Amino acid sequence: MRILGIDPGSLTTGFGVVDIVDGQLSYVTSGCIRMKDEALPQRLKTIFSGVVELIDQNRPDVFAIEQVFMARNARSALVLGQARGAAICAAVDNNLAVSEYSALEIKKSVVGYGQADKSQVQHMVRSILSLGGAPQADAADALACAICHSHTLETRHRLRQGMQQ
């Protein structure tokens, strides 16, 4: 199974792709979609087009994205929500199931602590995926989202197996 994880942002949107093969996670790719300093509608188009391109190139089976948190101000939260919407529309337009996780859930799943800072997330993503170096912060957050989804899928699978016995 291939998972595309997204850390949405209106200026930088991180992405990370991981595979689950025989219960093991493996790194495929990661990076950032960077927007020019232009009007929000153009940036949203860039996010949508960038995510569509990622889907075309990587052929994920599922899509995981970080939920909106209450930012420092309402305007920031609204803009972030629109960035998320553009990414989600690209996934839905390509018939991908969308799963959403809070930053707290992602950090707990990957680091074991919901208040972990970015460097801790980067360190654990590097360790879990056996990377040679730490990925960029936004890419690490996207990979963490994909890892969180893989952990969720594994837990669901174990629960189903337990119910069948």
Backbone as CSV, one residue per row, in Angstrom:
resi,resn,N_x,N_y,N_z,CA_x,CA_y,CA_z,C_x,C_y,C_z
1,MET,0.844,-1.172,0.000,0.000,0.000,0.000,0.891,1.238,0.000
2,ARG,0.513,2.229,-0.753,1.265,3.486,-0.826,0.414,4.615,-0.239
3,ILE,1.033,5.404,0.654,0.348,6.499,1.340,1.004,7.820,0.958
4,LEU,0.187,8.782,0.560,0.640,10.154,0.335,0.200,10.982,1.529
5,GLY,1.172,11.526,2.255,0.894,12.387,3.397,1.129,13.832,3.012
6,ILE,0.270,14.716,3.519,0.359,16.141,3.203,0.343,16.963,4.487
7,ASP,1.283,17.914,4.567,1.292,18.938,5.614,0.949,20.245,4.909
8,PRO,-0.320,20.660,4.991,-0.754,21.810,4.187,-0.231,23.136,4.709
9,GLY,-0.011,24.036,3.779,0.384,25.393,4.113,0.103,26.282,2.921
10,SER,-0.143,27.549,3.177,-0.478,28.453,2.076,0.754,28.988,1.350
11,LEU,1.936,28.824,1.942,3.181,29.213,1.278,4.053,28.004,0.962
12,THR,4.030,27.014,1.841,4.774,25.768,1.639,3.893,24.607,2.080
13,THR,3.675,23.676,1.179,2.919,22.467,1.485,3.879,21.292,1.391
14,GLY,4.072,20.611,2.520,4.960,19.457,2.538,4.250,18.209,2.049
15,PHE,5.015,17.312,1.432,4.465,16.025,1.017,5.451,14.920,1.352
16,GLY,4.907,13.744,1.578,5.732,12.572,1.844,5.004,11.325,1.393
17,VAL,5.726,10.427,0.755,5.143,9.193,0.253,5.896,8.019,0.879
18,VAL,5.132,7.097,1.453,5.707,5.878,2.025,4.939,4.664,1.510
19,ASP,5.623,3.551,1.481,5.004,2.272,1.130,4.937,1.397,2.366
20,ILE,3.905,0.578,2.436,3.821,-0.479,3.439,3.882,-1.792,2.666
21,VAL,4.951,-2.547,2.899,5.123,-3.840,2.239,5.409,-4.865,3.327
22,ASP,4.545,-5.867,3.411,4.685,-6.911,4.441,4.818,-6.311,5.837
23,GLY,4.029,-5.281,6.107,4.012,-4.660,7.422,5.175,-3.726,7.701
24,GLN,6.055,-3.539,6.731,7.222,-2.672,6.913,7.049,-1.382,6.119
25,LEU,7.422,-0.272,6.759,7.373,1.031,6.098,8.651,1.275,5.314
26,SER,8.511,1.860,4.140,9.689,2.267,3.392,9.436,3.628,2.746
27,TYR,10.472,4.411,2.714,10.441,5.755,2.159,10.411,5.690,0.639
28,VAL,9.564,6.537,0.037,9.515,6.646,-1.416,10.053,8.009,-1.848
29,THR,9.440,9.083,-1.361,9.878,10.428,-1.717,9.255,11.433,-0.761
30,SER,9.814,12.620,-0.748,9.239,13.707,0.043,9.774,15.031,-0.493
31,GLY,9.134,16.099,-0.074,9.570,17.425,-0.497,8.511,18.453,-0.177
32,CYS,8.576,19.552,-0.895,7.649,20.658,-0.649,7.142,21.245,-1.955
33,ILE,5.897,21.639,-1.921,5.312,22.450,-2.980,5.418,23.875,-2.466
34,ARG,6.179,24.696,-3.153,6.396,26.073,-2.705,5.624,27.029,-3.598
35,MET,4.908,27.934,-2.945,4.118,28.921,-3.667,4.906,30.219,-3.825
36,LYS,4.647,30.874,-4.940,5.197,32.209,-5.137,4.402,33.174,-4.278
37,ASP,4.954,34.332,-4.069,4.254,35.370,-3.308,3.237,36.026,-4.234
38,GLU,2.076,35.376,-4.340,1.016,35.872,-5.217,-0.318,35.747,-4.507
39,ALA,-1.358,36.125,-5.168,-2.693,36.106,-4.569,-3.076,34.685,-4.151
40,LEU,-3.878,34.592,-3.088,-4.278,33.294,-2.544,-4.901,32.372,-3.597
41,PRO,-5.800,32.837,-4.456,-6.363,31.903,-5.444,-5.295,31.229,-6.313
42,GLN,-4.261,31.953,-6.675,-3.174,31.363,-7.473,-2.398,30.340,-6.659
43,ARG,-2.183,30.633,-5.364,-1.481,29.677,-4.507,-2.300,28.403,-4.331
44,LEU,-3.624,28.551,-4.199,-4.493,27.376,-4.073,-4.439,26.525,-5.339
45,LYS,-4.389,27.184,-6.481,-4.260,26.465,-7.752,-2.937,25.704,-7.790
46,THR,-1.865,26.327,-7.298,-0.552,25.679,-7.265,-0.590,24.441,-6.374
47,ILE,-1.249,24.541,-5.226,-1.380,23.379,-4.329,-2.156,22.273,-5.022
48,PHE,-3.298,22.611,-5.593,-4.134,21.615,-6.285,-3.332,20.931,-7.390
49,SER,-2.713,21.727,-8.250,-1.948,21.169,-9.373,-0.758,20.349,-8.891
50,GLY,-0.094,20.832,-7.847,1.054,20.103,-7.304,0.665,18.758,-6.741
51,VAL,-0.461,18.708,-6.023,-0.915,17.438,-5.447,-1.372,16.490,-6.560
52,VAL,-2.042,17.015,-7.578,-2.433,16.178,-8.711,-1.190,15.576,-9.373
53,GLU,-0.151,16.381,-9.546,1.093,15.888,-10.141,1.733,14.806,-9.268
54,LEU,1.737,15.013,-7.952,2.272,14.001,-7.035,1.500,12.687,-7.152
55,ILE,0.191,12.791,-7.249,-0.653,11.599,-7.388,-0.336,10.894,-8.705
56,ASP,-0.211,11.660,-9.786,0.120,11.069,-11.086,1.477,10.371,-11.064
57,GLN,2.457,10.977,-10.413,3.812,10.432,-10.384,3.956,9.235,-9.443
58,ASN,3.253,9.265,-8.315,3.476,8.266,-7.264,2.390,7.225,-7.106
59,ARG,1.230,7.453,-7.668,0.110,6.513,-7.622,-0.184,5.981,-6.217
60,PRO,-0.467,6.883,-5.262,-0.786,6.407,-3.906,-2.139,5.701,-3.876
61,ASP,-2.291,4.840,-2.868,-3.570,4.154,-2.660,-4.484,4.960,-1.743
62,VAL,-3.873,5.722,-0.836,-4.632,6.519,0.130,-3.926,7.851,0.348
63,PHE,-4.650,8.765,0.968,-4.204,10.135,1.160,-4.453,10.510,2.620
64,ALA,-3.419,11.023,3.290,-3.555,11.447,4.688,-3.116,12.905,4.792
65,ILE,-3.861,13.686,5.559,-3.578,15.115,5.665,-3.786,15.584,7.099
66,GLU,-2.977,16.562,7.480,-3.106,17.139,8.818,-4.333,18.041,8.870
67,GLN,-5.078,17.950,9.975,-6.251,18.798,10.176,-5.838,20.216,10.529
68,VAL,-6.787,21.124,10.351,-6.555,22.515,10.733,-6.535,22.619,12.251
69,PHE,-5.612,23.382,12.759,-5.590,23.699,14.175,-5.870,25.187,14.276
70,MET,-6.258,25.634,15.436,-6.523,27.067,15.591,-5.198,27.803,15.597
71,ALA,-4.954,28.510,14.542,-3.705,29.259,14.395,-3.723,30.490,15.293
72,ARG,-2.670,31.280,15.191,-2.558,32.482,16.029,-3.738,33.425,15.841
73,ASN,-4.263,33.443,14.631,-5.435,34.287,14.405,-6.394,33.595,13.441
74,ALA,-7.600,34.074,13.418,-8.648,33.442,12.620,-8.323,33.479,11.128
75,ARG,-7.752,34.563,10.662,-7.430,34.663,9.231,-6.440,33.577,8.823
76,SER,-5.426,33.333,9.649,-4.449,32.280,9.346,-5.130,30.910,9.284
77,ALA,-6.039,30.661,10.203,-6.756,29.390,10.209,-7.613,29.235,8.953
78,LEU,-8.258,30.312,8.525,-9.082,30.251,7.319,-8.236,29.986,6.080
79,VAL,-7.097,30.655,5.971,-6.210,30.457,4.824,-5.679,29.026,4.818
80,LEU,-5.283,28.524,5.986,-4.806,27.148,6.078,-5.906,26.169,5.673
81,GLY,-7.121,26.449,6.096,-8.250,25.600,5.718,-8.462,25.562,4.210
82,GLN,-8.248,26.689,3.566,-8.386,26.726,2.112,-7.263,25.935,1.429
83,ALA,-6.058,26.020,1.982,-4.938,25.238,1.441,-5.239,23.743,1.572
84,ARG,-5.765,23.341,2.729,-6.159,21.944,2.940,-7.212,21.531,1.929
85,GLY,-8.181,22.429,1.730,-9.267,22.142,0.792,-8.760,21.886,-0.618
86,ALA,-7.795,22.674,-1.055,-7.234,22.492,-2.395,-6.568,21.116,-2.510
87,ALA,-5.814,20.730,-1.473,-5.139,19.431,-1.488,-6.156,18.287,-1.431
88,ILE,-7.161,18.424,-0.580,-8.192,17.387,-0.456,-8.958,17.235,-1.762
89,CYS,-9.297,18.347,-2.409,-10.011,18.276,-3.697,-9.192,17.520,-4.739
90,ALA,-7.879,17.738,-4.747,-7.021,17.014,-5.688,-7.081,15.514,-5.415
91,ALA,-7.081,15.128,-4.134,-7.153,13.705,-3.774,-8.499,13.111,-4.165
92,VAL,-9.571,13.794,-3.817,-10.916,13.293,-4.114,-11.141,13.229,-5.626
93,ASP,-10.617,14.232,-6.349,-10.736,14.255,-7.804,-10.042,13.048,-8.435
94,ASN,-9.083,12.475,-7.711,-8.361,11.290,-8.186,-8.802,10.021,-7.468
95,ASN,-9.989,10.071,-6.865,-10.632,8.908,-6.246,-9.833,8.280,-5.108
96,LEU,-9.120,9.117,-4.357,-8.386,8.613,-3.197,-9.203,8.797,-1.926
97,ALA,-9.172,7.792,-1.061,-9.779,7.930,0.260,-8.933,8.919,1.054
98,VAL,-9.585,9.819,1.777,-8.901,10.863,2.537,-9.053,10.577,4.027
99,SER,-7.930,10.564,4.736,-7.934,10.438,6.191,-7.285,11.679,6.772
100,GLU,-7.866,12.175,7.869,-7.379,13.406,8.487,-6.950,13.138,9.919
101,TYR,-5.823,13.751,10.309,-5.279,13.570,11.650,-4.880,14.920,12.232
102,SER,-5.112,15.068,13.524,-4.675,16.294,14.192,-3.161,16.246,14.383
103,ALA,-2.568,17.408,14.577,-1.126,17.471,14.845,-0.789,16.660,16.093
104,LEU,-1.654,16.702,17.097,-1.449,15.940,18.327,-1.404,14.442,18.040
105,GLU,-2.350,13.950,17.239,-2.386,12.519,16.894,-1.124,12.110,16.137
106,ILE,-0.709,12.947,15.208,0.467,12.637,14.393,1.712,12.568,15.265
107,LYS,1.891,13.576,16.106,3.083,13.610,16.966,3.091,12.454,17.955
108,LYS,1.931,12.124,18.525,1.854,10.983,19.450,2.207,9.687,18.734
109,SER,1.724,9.542,17.518,1.960,8.322,16.760,3.425,8.144,16.386
110,VAL,4.085,9.246,16.047,5.449,9.171,15.533,6.498,9.353,16.629
111,VAL,6.261,10.293,17.544,7.247,10.617,18.579,6.876,9.995,19.922
112,GLY,5.569,9.798,20.141,5.114,9.285,21.428,4.714,10.387,22.380
113,TYR,4.791,11.632,21.889,4.489,12.795,22.724,3.802,13.839,21.846
114,GLY,2.580,14.210,22.213,1.772,15.105,21.404,2.257,16.537,21.308
115,GLN,3.154,16.926,22.210,3.675,18.301,22.181,5.102,18.361,21.627
116,ALA,5.514,17.330,20.898,6.871,17.276,20.347,7.119,18.468,19.428
117,ASP,8.373,18.917,19.382,8.704,20.021,18.480,9.154,19.459,17.127
118,LYS,9.351,20.365,16.182,9.671,19.961,14.811,10.942,19.121,14.735
119,SER,11.957,19.465,15.523,13.211,18.713,15.451,13.013,17.279,15.941
120,GLN,12.147,17.078,16.930,11.867,15.730,17.416,11.125,14.921,16.344
121,VAL,10.186,15.573,15.665,9.463,14.893,14.577,10.446,14.511,13.471
122,GLN,11.303,15.452,13.087,12.291,15.164,12.047,13.185,13.984,12.441
123,HIS,13.640,13.977,13.686,14.516,12.906,14.164,13.819,11.545,14.084
124,MET,12.573,11.478,14.553,11.866,10.201,14.563,11.505,9.741,13.152
125,VAL,11.136,10.669,12.278,10.852,10.297,10.890,12.117,9.711,10.263
126,ARG,13.238,10.370,10.500,14.516,9.869,9.988,14.793,8.463,10.509
127,SER,14.560,8.245,11.790,14.812,6.946,12.412,13.852,5.879,11.893
128,ILE,12.558,6.171,11.889,11.542,5.193,11.474,11.760,4.755,10.032
129,LEU,12.111,5.709,9.155,12.263,5.405,7.730,13.707,5.110,7.324
130,SER,14.612,5.094,8.302,16.036,4.814,8.047,16.616,5.730,6.972
131,LEU,16.380,7.016,7.135,16.880,8.002,6.175,18.310,8.402,6.534
132,GLY,19.069,8.788,5.544,20.445,9.204,5.763,20.560,10.550,6.447
133,GLY,19.544,11.378,6.315,19.534,12.691,6.948,18.116,13.091,7.283
134,ALA,18.004,14.156,8.039,16.665,14.630,8.415,16.024,15.349,7.232
135,PRO,14.775,15.022,6.921,14.081,15.742,5.845,13.749,17.169,6.280
136,GLN,13.459,18.021,5.307,13.011,19.381,5.612,11.828,19.299,6.569
137,ALA,11.631,20.336,7.364,10.589,20.317,8.403,9.202,20.030,7.835
138,ASP,8.800,20.717,6.765,7.459,20.504,6.212,7.329,19.112,5.590
139,ALA,8.385,18.637,4.940,8.378,17.287,4.378,8.333,16.253,5.499
140,ALA,9.068,16.495,6.592,9.054,15.575,7.737,7.660,15.510,8.346
141,ASP,6.980,16.650,8.440,5.611,16.651,8.972,4.676,15.853,8.073
142,ALA,4.863,15.961,6.757,4.030,15.197,5.824,4.324,13.702,5.927
143,LEU,5.597,13.355,6.031,5.961,11.950,6.222,5.397,11.428,7.542
144,ALA,5.437,12.262,8.580,4.873,11.873,9.876,3.376,11.597,9.752
145,CYS,2.692,12.390,8.958,1.259,12.178,8.725,1.035,10.826,8.042
146,ALA,1.863,10.512,7.044,1.750,9.222,6.357,2.067,8.069,7.312
147,ILE,3.079,8.239,8.158,3.433,7.204,9.144,2.283,7.006,10.130
148,CYS,1.688,8.103,10.578,0.541,8.027,11.485,-0.591,7.216,10.845
149,HIS,-0.840,7.466,9.571,-1.900,6.724,8.886,-1.537,5.239,8.798
150,SER,-0.280,4.938,8.556,0.117,3.528,8.487,-0.090,2.853,9.838
151,HIS,0.218,3.560,10.934,-0.003,3.006,12.274,-1.500,2.779,12.522
152,THR,-2.326,3.710,12.065,-3.778,3.573,12.214,-4.279,2.353,11.451
153,LEU,-3.798,2.180,10.219,-4.206,1.022,9.418,-3.781,-0.285,10.080
154,GLU,-2.575,-0.302,10.624,-2.069,-1.497,11.295,-2.916,-1.829,12.525
155,THR,-3.272,-0.811,13.300,-4.105,-1.022,14.483,-5.479,-1.551,14.089
156,ARG,-6.078,-0.973,13.052,-7.385,-1.456,12.582,-7.303,-2.912,12.151
157,HIS,-6.217,-3.249,11.449,-6.025,-4.625,10.982,-5.926,-5.594,12.165
158,ARG,-5.152,-5.218,13.175,-5.008,-6.072,14.366,-6.332,-6.238,15.091
159,LEU,-7.106,-5.164,15.184,-8.412,-5.249,15.846,-9.348,-6.183,15.091
160,ARG,-9.351,-6.099,13.755,-10.201,-6.990,12.968,-9.785,-8.446,13.156
161,GLN,-8.470,-8.684,13.197,-7.985,-10.053,13.396,-8.408,-10.567,14.781
162,GLY,-8.324,-9.707,15.779,-8.722,-10.104,17.128,-10.198,-10.432,17.227
163,MET,-11.023,-9.700,16.502,-12.466,-9.939,16.521,-12.831,-11.238,15.809
164,GLN,-12.021,-11.631,14.835,-12.315,-12.847,14.072,-11.901,-14.106,14.831
165,GLN,-11.073,-13.953,15.857,-10.613,-15.141,16.592,-11.533,-15.488,17.713
